[in-house]
Amino acid sequence: MTLEQMLAQARERLQARLATRQEQTDALTALRARLDGDNAPTDEEVQAAITARTATDADIDQLDARARELAAEVEREAAIARLQGEVGQVARRVPYGEGHTGTEKRTYSPDNGREGVAFLADVVARMGGDLDSAQRLQRHMAEERVERAHLVERDVGTGAFAGLTVPQYLTDLVAPAVAAGRPMADNCRKLPLPASGMTVNISRVTTATATAVQATENAAVQETDIDDTLLTINVRTIAGQQDMSRQAIERSVGTEQVVIEDLARRYHTNLDSQIINNDGTSGTHLGIRSTTSIVAVTYTDATPTPSEAWGPLWDLQQQIETGVYQAATHLVMHPRRWAFFCSAIGTNQAMLGQQGVAPLMLGAESSKQYGAGVRGIIAGLPVIVDANLPTNVSSTQDVILGVTNSELFLWEQPGSPLLIRAEQTGAGNLSIKLVTYGYSAFTAGRYPGAHGTISGTGLTTPTFGIAAS
């Protein structure tokens, strides 16, 4: 899928959510217009309408941010293409350090204070989604194409200098270690971490007010004192380090960048795994699966098929909506479980049509790209595919999450993970220490019932090539 197609898809999703919000606003206006009439809505009906619109607002914010990011990237790629066309028609500029006389300074150079360390910091920040860093790196790439074009301009083949030609490895094609990334974390309600403190606090109303019929005139009306409980979320630190010899950095090509990028991948993967799986002990986040009072659906099936999981998917949704009067917004599943649903063929179909799904289909796949947002739709909900979900529950089982993304709160320090490059501590050994770290806080506990899991023998290791039945 091209950048332009991804942008068009993001804008379509944003437009759909905007239309939904307008419908919700109209419905809320209609409810409020009835407040003084005989058919007045209940407070619960009005609050449910407000809550639904608030959830849609969170979706709109996320989709708008994604569309803006893609639009900026498309615009930048177009600018680079224009630049490439222009520089191909002018004489080569002399590289800096070889008598450069141009007026425009390089993006990374000693003259402007942006040397190698700043370049590496931008690499790390770009992996966290920082657009300014991405623009500087793209500009640097364009400069390299212009400044170092002479390296590929030869009148004599390298075969004439067999004893002088240094063999070059394909450093630009290095295969980094795979990482599951942060699909779930990117789907949370993201907030900037406060500048100080090691806890974040949210007030939860645990005893509500009450109303009742006044039995007779002048009789006392119902009075129930409201009370709250403080939800305290710990700020956690995720960090990693690597000691490198100065020789490995100074006498090799790109090794420092490869190491820093790998540390950043480990940071994002660890964060994502924690907010799904961890129990809040030993300095970890309290993840969704370990949060008390979330919905739990057990799917028991000795010979599971995709269609037989249809009931549990809807059971999870109805329990969430019944408990907190909000509809779940996403399903989250392991790649193997999504592939299991996609592989199904059969004749038994849902009786009610689903928005965005063709007739006689139980769902639809919209993307083949891992970690790039919604992969498709099933049981009426968008699906996030995340390999950080376990596949070893009770030995061979995975789980499916149902979540309400506006109730998943993730605070992150801006620019995380940050980079420390320390040369002094290992100077006696000619070592350089690279450290990446970041602070974050997470909770699914404001309304735990807004989320839930499906687990059980029906989610054992899937076999493929079977009918949906």
ZIURTA-V184388 format. One record per residue. N is the residue number from 1. PHI is phi in radians with two decimals (* if undefined). Layout:
N/PHI
N/PHI
This chain:
1/*
2/-1.36
3/-1.03
4/-1.10
5/-1.16
6/-1.10
7/-1.14
8/-1.09
9/-1.13
10/-1.12
11/-1.21
12/-1.10
13/-1.13
14/-1.12
15/-1.09
16/-1.12
17/-1.21
18/-1.11
19/-1.14
20/-1.07
21/-1.11
22/-1.11
23/-1.11
24/-1.17
25/-1.11
26/-1.09
27/-1.14
28/-1.18
29/-1.09
30/-1.15
31/-1.09
32/-1.14
33/-1.19
34/-1.62
35/-1.04
36/-1.68
37/-1.71
38/-1.27
39/-1.78
40/-1.17
41/-1.27
42/-1.38
43/-1.04
44/-1.14
45/-1.13
46/-1.15
47/-1.14
48/-1.09
49/-1.15
50/-1.14
51/-1.09
52/-1.09
53/-1.20
54/-1.09
55/-1.10
56/-1.12
57/-1.03
58/-1.11
59/-1.07
60/-1.09
61/-1.04
62/-1.17
63/-1.17
64/-1.14
65/-1.10
66/-1.14
67/-1.13
68/-1.12
69/-1.10
70/-1.15
71/-1.10
72/-1.11
73/-1.21
74/-1.08
75/-1.08
76/-1.17
77/-1.09
78/-1.13
79/-1.12
80/-1.10
81/-1.08
82/-1.12
83/-1.11
84/-1.08
85/-1.16
86/-1.29
87/-1.23
88/-1.20
89/-1.87
90/-2.13
91/-1.18
92/-1.16
93/-1.42
94/-1.31
95/-1.05
96/-1.05
97/1.60
98/-2.19
99/1.51
100/-1.09
101/-2.13
102/-1.16
103/-1.55
104/-1.64
105/-1.42
106/-1.11
107/-1.07
108/-2.09
109/-2.74
110/-1.05
111/-1.14
112/-1.86
113/1.35
114/-1.99
115/-1.63
116/-1.03
117/-1.10
118/-1.13
119/-1.05
120/-1.15
121/-1.10
122/-1.16
123/-1.04
124/-1.13
125/-1.11
126/-1.10
127/-1.16
128/-1.56
129/1.67
130/-1.31
131/-1.26
132/-1.07
133/-1.10
134/-1.07
135/-1.16
136/-1.14
137/-1.17
138/-1.15
139/-1.14
140/-1.07
141/-1.10
142/-1.12
143/-1.10
144/-1.10
145/-1.10
146/-1.44
147/-1.21
148/-2.00
149/-1.10
150/-1.15
151/-1.19
152/-1.93
153/-1.74
154/-2.28
155/-1.70
156/-2.10
157/-1.20
158/-1.18
159/-1.08
160/-1.32
161/-2.28
162/-1.02
163/-1.48
164/-2.02
165/-1.47
166/-1.41
167/-1.14
168/-1.97
169/-1.44
170/-1.40
171/-1.13
172/-1.36
173/-1.92
174/-1.00
175/-1.66
176/-1.21
177/-1.10
178/-1.19
179/-2.56
180/-1.24
181/1.29
182/-2.36
183/-1.00
184/-1.20
185/-1.07
186/-1.26
187/-1.72
188/-1.44
189/-1.43
190/-1.55
191/-2.34
192/-1.24
193/-1.21
194/-0.94
195/-1.18
196/-2.51
197/1.73
198/-2.00
199/-2.47
200/-2.16
201/-2.05
202/-2.24
203/-1.48
204/-2.02
205/-1.31
206/-1.82
207/-2.17
208/-1.54
209/-1.23
210/-2.56
211/-2.24
212/-2.73
213/-1.20
214/-1.39
215/-1.07
216/-2.47
217/-1.09
218/1.22
219/-1.34
220/-1.12
221/-1.60
222/-1.06
223/-2.44
224/-2.21
225/-1.28
226/-1.28
227/-2.58
228/-2.19
229/-2.23
230/-1.42
231/-1.68
232/-1.80
233/-1.99
234/-1.39
235/-1.44
236/-1.95
237/-2.02
238/-2.04
239/-2.62
240/-2.67
241/-2.45
242/-2.65
243/-1.58
244/-2.22
245/-1.22
246/-1.07
247/-1.10
248/-1.10
249/-1.43
250/-1.49
251/-1.91
252/-2.13
253/-1.93
254/1.35
255/-1.14
256/-1.13
257/-1.12
258/-1.07
259/-1.15
260/-1.13
261/-1.09
262/-1.18
263/-1.04
264/-1.15
265/-1.10
266/-1.10
267/-1.05
268/-1.14
269/-1.15
270/-1.10
271/-1.06
272/-1.09
273/-1.10
274/-1.11
275/-1.25
276/-1.62
277/-1.94
278/-1.34
279/-1.88
280/1.46
281/-1.71
282/0.97
283/1.42
284/-1.69
285/-1.29
286/-1.47
287/-1.37
288/-1.05
289/-1.14
290/-1.70
291/-1.29
292/-1.13
293/1.33
294/-1.29
295/-1.23
296/-2.25
297/-1.98
298/-1.78
299/-1.97
300/-1.83
301/-2.84
302/-1.31
303/-2.28
304/-1.20
305/-2.26
306/-0.97
307/-1.18
308/-1.28
309/-1.47
310/-1.06
311/-1.07
312/-1.01
313/-1.08
314/-1.38
315/-1.07
316/-1.04
317/-1.13
318/-1.20
319/-1.19
320/-1.12
321/-1.18
322/-1.18
323/-1.39
324/-2.15
325/1.02
326/-2.28
327/-1.50
328/-1.02
329/-1.84
330/-2.59
331/-1.81
332/-2.22
333/-2.53
334/-1.23
335/-0.93
336/-1.18
337/-1.28
338/-1.11
339/-1.11
340/-1.06
341/-1.15
342/-1.18
343/-1.42
344/-1.28
345/-2.34
346/2.94
347/-2.03
348/-1.33
349/-2.24
350/-1.16
351/-1.44
352/-1.83
353/-1.26
354/-1.99
355/-1.08
356/1.47
357/-2.08
358/-1.14
359/-0.99
360/1.17
361/-2.08
362/-1.60
363/-3.01
364/-2.70
365/-1.73
366/-1.97
367/-2.68
368/-1.89
369/-1.67
370/-1.25
371/1.31
372/-1.88
373/1.81
374/-1.25
375/-1.57
376/3.05
377/-2.43
378/-2.64
379/0.92
380/1.42
381/-2.09
382/-1.11
383/-2.00
384/-1.79
385/-1.74
386/-2.45
387/-1.32
388/-1.40
389/-1.19
390/-1.28
391/-2.15
392/-2.12
393/-1.19
394/0.86
395/1.54
396/-2.27
397/-1.69
398/-1.88
399/-2.34
400/-2.07
401/-1.75
402/-2.04
403/-2.31
404/-1.97
405/-1.14
406/-1.24
407/-1.88
408/-1.89
409/-1.78
410/-2.22
411/-1.69
412/-2.27
413/-1.15
414/-0.95
415/1.47
416/-1.15
417/-1.41
418/-1.54
419/-2.07
420/-2.01
421/-2.12
422/-1.86
423/-1.75
424/-1.30
425/-1.08
426/-1.91
427/-1.05
428/-1.13
429/-1.95
430/0.93
431/-1.98
432/-2.17
433/-1.75
434/-1.90
435/-2.28
436/-2.01
437/-2.73
438/-2.83
439/-1.88
440/-2.71
441/-2.42
442/-2.54
443/-2.64
444/-1.96
445/-1.74
446/-1.15
447/-2.25
448/-1.00
449/-1.20
450/-1.41
451/-2.36
452/-2.92
453/-2.27
454/-1.97
455/-2.54
456/2.37
457/-1.15
458/-1.23
459/-1.98
460/-1.23
461/-0.86
462/-1.30
463/-1.95
464/-1.97
465/1.50
466/-1.82
467/-1.42
468/-1.26
469/1.16
